[in-house]
Amino acid sequence: GQTYDFHLLPSGLMDPKTDNMIGTSVVFNVEAFFMEMAKLESKGLPRVHERIHVSSRCHLNFALHAAVDGLSEEELGTNRIGTTKRGVGPAYSTKAARDGLRVEDMYDESFEPRLRSLAEGYRKRYGQLLEYSVEDEIQRFRVYKEKLRPYIVDAVEYMEAKQRENCSVLVEGCQALSMTGCNTNVNGDPADTLSRLVLDLDYGSYPYVTASHCSIGGCIQGLALNRHKIK
């Protein structure tokens, strides 16, 4: 049978009747976005380009972040976290440090100097170990920004409209829960619930966690969901 791989894109694209959005809390890799769409199209999924949107507030996950991710893991040696080395952790780090760049920043004249500044900061730390060209990345983004433009939406307005229309919203995230050795929580014990959030940044098995929040609170925050409409 046919197999499909989803890393950045939502698996909701499998259903031709669904509309899909990559939410604000995702760190967004533009190159991966287009590569995954091309693979899905080649396997016959219909109207993929028409059914996917990207929040303008997503922070960008650059090739710079992936390069730093690999170096960071090497520094930790036997204590390494075991990341995918796709730059997710470093991208969230620059977001939290307020040095990050968002999707909407691609269209601002400050984008290129800010990216150069970000790269220079990492260069000061890693020196020649950092195998990365910021000018090559800038050239790629001069192409990406026009190619990506049709997919970008204001996620707050998008979600408000969908919720006013009483659309069903299915949220997809990382594999936050570990069910090994757990029974169904019929009593709603919060301690039991937290014990299963193994990848959540706050409640997981820190530091062996992802860089974001996998709980229902993270879903509400990341997608601007109306909590009164959650069932």
C-alpha positions in Angstrom: 0.0 0.0 0.0 0.9 3.7 -0.2 2.7 5.3 2.7 2.7 9.0 3.6 5.2 10.9 5.8 4.1 13.9 7.8 6.7 15.9 9.8 5.8 19.6 9.5 2.5 19.3 7.5 -0.7 18.2 9.3 -1.9 14.7 8.5 -5.4 16.2 8.0 -4.3 16.8 4.4 -5.1 13.1 3.9 -8.8 14.0 3.9 -9.7 16.0 0.8 -12.6 17.7 2.6 -10.4 19.3 5.3 -8.9 22.8 5.5 -5.5 22.8 7.4 -3.4 25.3 9.2 0.1 25.3 10.7 -0.5 27.1 14.0 1.4 30.0 15.5 3.3 28.0 18.1 5.0 25.9 15.4 8.6 26.7 14.4 8.3 26.7 10.7 10.9 25.4 8.2 10.1 26.8 4.7 12.2 24.3 2.8 10.7 21.3 4.6 7.2 22.8 3.9 7.6 22.7 0.2 9.5 19.4 0.1 6.7 17.6 2.0 4.0 19.1 -0.2 5.8 18.0 -3.3 6.0 14.4 -2.0 2.3 14.4 -1.1 1.4 15.7 -4.5 3.6 13.1 -6.2 1.6 10.4 -4.3 -1.7 11.8 -5.6 -3.2 13.7 -2.7 -5.7 16.2 -4.2 -5.5 20.0 -3.9 -2.8 20.0 -1.3 -1.7 23.6 -2.1 -5.3 24.8 -1.7 -5.9 23.2 1.7 -2.9 24.3 3.7 -2.3 27.7 5.5 0.5 29.0 7.6 0.2 31.4 10.5 2.0 34.7 9.9 3.2 34.6 13.5 5.1 31.3 13.2 8.8 31.6 14.1 11.1 30.6 11.3 13.3 27.5 11.7 16.4 28.3 9.7 19.2 26.1 8.4 21.2 28.1 11.0 19.2 26.5 13.7 19.8 23.0 12.4 23.5 23.6 12.2 23.5 24.8 15.8 21.3 21.9 16.9 23.9 19.4 15.8 26.8 21.3 17.5 24.8 21.5 20.7 24.2 17.8 20.8 27.9 17.1 20.1 28.9 19.4 23.1 26.7 17.4 25.4 28.4 14.2 24.5 27.0 11.2 26.5 24.4 13.5 28.0 22.9 14.5 24.7 19.2 15.1 24.6 18.6 13.0 21.4 17.0 15.7 19.3 16.1 15.3 15.6 18.8 17.9 14.8 16.3 19.7 12.7 16.8 23.0 14.6 13.6 22.9 16.6 15.1 23.5 20.0 17.4 26.4 18.9 14.5 28.0 17.0 12.4 28.0 20.1 15.4 29.4 22.0 15.7 32.4 19.8 11.9 32.9 20.0 12.1 33.0 23.8 15.2 35.3 23.7 13.2 37.6 21.4 15.9 37.3 18.7 13.8 35.1 16.5 12.2 36.0 13.1 8.6 35.2 12.2 7.1 34.4 8.9 5.7 37.9 8.6 9.2 39.3 9.1 10.3 38.0 5.7 8.5 40.9 4.1 10.2 43.6 6.3 13.4 45.4 5.3 14.9 44.5 8.7 14.8 40.7 7.9 18.2 40.3 6.3 20.2 42.4 8.8 18.4 40.6 11.7 19.3 37.2 10.3 22.9 38.3 9.8 23.0 39.4 13.4 21.5 36.1 14.7 24.1 34.2 12.7 27.0 36.4 14.0 25.9 35.6 17.6 26.2 31.9 17.0 29.4 32.4 15.1 31.0 34.1 18.1 30.1 31.0 20.2 31.0 28.2 17.8 33.6 29.8 15.6 34.7 27.8 12.6 32.8 24.7 13.9 29.6 26.4 12.6 29.4 25.2 9.0 26.8 27.7 7.7 26.6 30.6 5.2 24.1 33.3 6.2 24.3 34.9 2.7 23.3 31.6 1.1 20.3 31.4 3.4 19.3 35.0 2.6 19.4 34.2 -1.1 17.1 31.2 -0.5 14.6 33.4 1.5 14.5 36.0 -1.3 12.9 33.2 -3.3 10.9 31.6 -0.5 9.1 34.8 0.5 7.3 35.1 -2.8 6.6 31.4 -3.1 5.2 31.2 0.4 3.0 34.4 0.2 -0.2 32.6 -0.9 -0.3 30.3 2.1 0.1 32.9 4.8 -2.9 33.8 7.0 -3.5 35.8 10.1 -4.1 32.8 12.4 -6.2 34.7 14.9 -8.7 35.9 12.3 -8.7 32.5 10.6 -9.5 30.6 13.8 -12.1 33.2 14.9 -13.9 32.7 11.5 -13.8 28.9 11.7 -15.1 28.9 15.3 -17.9 31.4 14.4 -18.9 29.0 11.7 -19.0 26.2 14.3 -16.5 24.2 12.2 -15.1 21.0 13.8 -11.4 21.6 14.8 -9.0 18.7 15.2 -5.7 19.7 16.8 -2.5 17.7 15.9 0.7 17.9 17.8 3.8 15.9 18.8 3.6 12.5 20.6 3.3 14.1 24.0 1.7 11.3 25.9 3.2 8.0 27.1 0.6 5.4 27.7 3.2 2.7 28.8 2.2 1.3 32.2 -0.8 3.7 32.5 -4.4 2.9 33.1 -7.4 4.9 31.9 -7.7 7.9 34.3 -11.4 7.5 35.2 -11.1 9.7 38.3 -9.4 12.6 36.5 -6.4 12.5 38.8 -4.3 15.5 37.7 -1.1 13.8 39.0 -1.8 10.8 36.7 -2.4 13.2 33.7 0.9 15.0 34.3 2.8 11.8 34.6 1.9 11.1 31.0 3.0 14.4 29.5 6.5 13.1 29.0 7.5 15.5 26.3 5.9 18.7 27.6 8.5 21.5 28.3 7.1 22.2 31.8 5.6 18.8 32.9 7.7 16.3 31.0 10.9 14.3 31.7 13.0 17.5 31.6 15.5 17.9 30.0 14.5 15.1 27.7 11.5 16.9 26.3 10.4 18.9 23.3 10.7 22.7 23.2 7.0 23.5 23.4 3.9 22.8 25.4 1.9 19.6 24.5 -1.0 20.0 26.9 -4.4 21.4 26.2 -3.1 24.7 27.4 -0.6 24.7 24.6 -3.3 23.9 22.1 -5.4 26.9 23.3 -2.4 29.2 23.3 -0.9 28.1 20.0 -4.2 28.2 18.0 -6.1 31.0 19.7 -8.9 28.5 20.5 -12.0 29.6 22.4 -11.8 27.3 25.5 -15.6 27.5 25.8 -16.0 25.6 22.5 -13.8 22.7 23.5 -15.7 19.4 24.0 
